[in-house]
C-alpha cells in the first residue's frame, strides 16, 4: 500500500502533463483584418431615416492620428480600407478623406475605397486624389426622387435629386478610371420598385443591396436618433426584391444576418464596433491597445465575411468584371 500511493501520484502527474501538452484546447485563431471599414465621421448632410451610423457626434481624429491608426492596420495585415461616415466629403471639402486615401495607398499599399452620398464630390477632388482611389461607392436607394426624399436621402431642399448626383459621379468615375459601385438600402418604401433599367444604365461593377437593419442606439427612435422602425421589411419581402434583380451580374444582396457580424467597423475614434447584440458596443481604440487586442472585442464573423463575398478584386489596376 505504501508503494502504490506514491506510484498513483506519479501516474496522475504524468497524466496531467499529457493532458496539458497533447489534449489542451487550442486558443481560437484570431482573424486577419483583411478589409476594414473606417467610419471617420458621424457628421452628415443627409437625414436618412434608416441610417445605422447616425450623427450623434462631430468628433474626428486629427489627421496624423488617423494615419497612425491606418499604419497599425497595415502591420496587422489589412489589405483594403474603406472610408465611410456619416459623409466623408463633409470634412474640409473632402481634403481629410483625400489625404487618408493618399496615405493608405502610397504609404501602406492598401486597396482604397470610399462610400459617399455623392452630393459634395467635385471634379477638383478627382483631379487631386483620384490616383489614390480604387473604388467609389455612391448610395442611392431608389430611382424615384420622391421616394428618396421620403426616406430622408436628401439634404432637405425641395428640388434635391439624389439620382442626378449618382449620374454625375458615375461620369467622373468613368473619366478618371475609378471603379464605380452603387449601394442601396431596401426598405418599406422601395422594396416593390423595379430598378433593373436604372442599374443597367449606370453599369456599376457591383450593386450592393442591403436589407434595412435596426440598430439599437442608432435608428430606433429617441432623442436625436433616426427612426427606421416604419421602414423595416420582412425577409420574404427582401427575398422578393432580390429575386426580381438577381439576374443582374453586378447584384450583391446582403440580408440582416449577413450584414450584422461580417464587417469590421471602426468608429471615428478607431474603436471596433461589435454589432452581435443588435447594438454597437465599442472596443478600446486600436490607437491605445493595438489592433490585436481591440479585434478581440469586434464580434467579427470571418466565415460570414467570406460567405457574403467580402473578398474580391479590390484594385482597379487589374480589375476585370469576371473577378467581381
N, C-alpha and C positions, 0 to 999 in steps of 0.2 A: 504493500500500500504506500509505503514511504517513497518507493521508486516511481510508482505510477503517477502520483500527483505532480511531481516536477516535470515528468515526461509530457503529461497532458498540457501543462502550462507552456512548455516549449512548442508543442504542436500548435497550440492556439495562437501563439505569437507568429509562427510561420504562416499560418493560415491568414492572419491579419495582414501580413506583409504581401502575401499573394493577392489578396483582395485589393489592397491599395494600389499595386502596380499593374495588375493584369485585368481587374474587373471594375475599376473605378469608372464612374460616369464621366465621359469627356465633357469639357466645357463647350457649349454650343459655339460654333464658328460664327464670328461676327461678320455681317455682310460688308462688302466693299461699297462705299458710297459712289457708285459709278456716275450717277446722274442726280444732281441736287437742284432743287427749286428754291431760289433765294428771293423771298418777298421783301424787297429792300425798303418798301414804304407801305403804309396803310392808307395814305392820303390818296384821294381820287376825285376827279371832276365829274364823275357819273354817280347815279343813285340806284344802281341795280338792286332790286329787292331781294334777289336770291344770293347776293354776294356772300361768300364764305370766308372772306378775309377783309373785314369791314373797317371803316375809317374811325377807329377808336382812339388813335393817337397819331400825331405827326412826327413821332420820333424817327430818326435815321442815324446811322453811324457816320462818323467822319470818314471821308474818302480813304484815308490811309488805313484806318482800322478795318474797313470793309475789304480793302486789298489784302491786308494781313490774313483775314479770315479765308479769302479765296486761296491764298498760298497754303494755308493749313489743309484745306480740302484737296489741293493738288498733291500734297505729301501723303494724304490718306488714300489716294487712288482715284479721285474724281476725274472723269474724262469729259463730262459735259455739265455746264452750268446754265440754268435758265433764270433770267431776271424777270421778276413779276412784281405785282403790287397788291392792292392799290394800282395806281397808274404810274409806271416808271418814268414817263416823259414829263411828269408834272414837276420834277425836281430840276431846277436850274435849266429849264428848257431842254432837257434831255442830256445835258452835259454829264451829269452824275452817272447815269446808266451807261453813257457812251464811254466814259473813262474806265468804268469797271469792265466793260466789254473789251476794250483795248487791252487792259491788264490781263484778263483771263486768256485772251488769245495770244498776245505777244509774249508775256512772261511765263504763263503757265501751260501753254499749248493745249488749251481746252477747246472743245466744240462749244459754241456760244449760241444762245437763243434768247429772245425777248418775247413776252406776251404783253400786248397793249390793246387798248380800245381804238387806237389809231388816230384819234382826233387831234392830237398835239404833235404828230410826227411831221417834220418838214423835209423838203429836199436838201436844205442846208445841212441837216443832221446826216442824211445819207452821204453827202459829199465828204463829210469829215470822218464818219465812223463805219460806213458800210463795209469797208475792207476787213473789219474785225468781227463781223457778224455772219453767222451761218444761216440762222433761221429766224424769221419774224412771223409770229402768230397773231392774228387780229381776231378779236372777239366780236361775233355777230350772231345773234340768236334767232333772228327772223329776217326775212326779206320783204317784210311789210313794216314800214317805218312806224306806223301807229302801234303795232304790236310791241316793237322795241320801246317806244315811249311809255306804254302802259306797264311794262316790266321794269322800267327805270333805267334802261340802257340809253341814257340821254344826258346831256348837260343842262337840261331844263329849259332850253329855248324851244319855242313852239315850232320853228322851222328846222329843227335839228334832224339830220338824216345820217344815221349810222351806216346805211348802205353806201352812201356817197364816200364816206371815209374809207370803207373797205375797198372800194374800187380804185380810189386814188392811191392808197398804199400798195395795192396789188400792182398797179402800173409802175410805181417806184421800185418795188422788189424786182420786177422784170428788167427794168432799166439798169439796176445796179447789181444784178445777178445774185439776189438773196432768195433763199428758199422760202416760199410763201405757204403759210398754213392758215386754217380757219378753225376757231374754237366756238362751239355753240352749246349753250345750256338749254336742255329740253324741259319745258315746264307746261303748266296747265293752259297757257295762252298760245303755245305754238306747236304742241305735240301732234296736232292734226294737219299741220302745214306740209305742203309738198315743196321741198327745197331742191329737187333734182335739177331743174333747169338753171337755177342761180348758181349752184355749185359747179355744174358743168361749164358755165361761162367763166367762172373765176379760176378754175383749174388749180386748186391748191394741191400740193403734193401730199398733204394729209388734212383730213377734216375730222377733228376730234369732237365727238358728240358726248356730252356729259348729262346724265340724269340729274335733275335738280336735287340737291342734297341739303338736308338740315344739319346745322352745327350749332350746338348749344353755346350761347355767348356771342354768336356772330349774326345769325339771321333768323332767330326765333322770337323776335319782338323784344319789347322792353326799352328802357331809356337809351337813346342814341344807337339803337340797333336796327338793322334791316329786318324785314319780316317776310319770309318766304313760305309761310305755312299754307297760304292760299294757292301757291304755285306748285306744290308738290303733286307729282303724278304717280300712279301705281306702276309696279314692274310690268304689268300687262300693257299699259299704255306706252311705256318706253319701248317695250319689245315691238309693239305695233309700228311705232315710228321707225325703228331700226329695220324692220322687215321691208318697209317701203323704200328704204335708201341703201340697203346693204349691197346692192349690185354695183354701186359706185366704187371704183378701185381705191379711191382716197379715203373711204369711210372707215373710221376707227371709233366704235362705240365704247363707252365706259359707264357701267351701272354704278349704283351706290356702293355695292360691295367692292368692286374693282377700284373705285376712287379712294375709299376711306383710308386704307392702310398701305397703298402701293406707291406712294410718293414720299420722298424725303424732302420735307419742307423746313426751311429756315425762315424765322421771322425777321423783323427789322433789327433785332439785336443778335442775330445769328444763333438763335436757340432752335433746336429741332422741336417740331410740334407733333405730339402724339395724339392722333385722332381716333384711336381704337375705342374710346368710350363715348363717342358721339360729341366730344368737345375737343378743344385744343389745349393739351397740357404741355407746357414748355419744359424743355430740358435746361440745364445750365448752358450758358453760351460757350460755343467752341473757342471763343477768344479767351475764356477763363480756365476751362478744364481740358481743352483739346477735343479733337473730333471723336476719337475712340470712346472716351468717357461719355460725351454727350450722345453719341449714337446709341448707347445702351438704353436711353430714355426716349427713343424716337418712335417706338411702336411699328417700325418698318417691316413690312412683309415682302421679303426679297422674292419669294416664289411667285406672289401675285404680280410683282413688278415685271418679271419675265413673262408671265402668263398673259398680261394685258399688252405685251409688245413694247415694253418700255425701252428696250434696247433696239435701236435701228440705225440706219445710216445717218449720222449726226452732222457731217460736214458737207459743205457744198462743193468742195474740191473734187470729190469722187461720187457725188450724188447721182443715182440712177433710179428712175421711177420704180424699177423692179426690186430695189432694195428697201422700199418703204412699205 
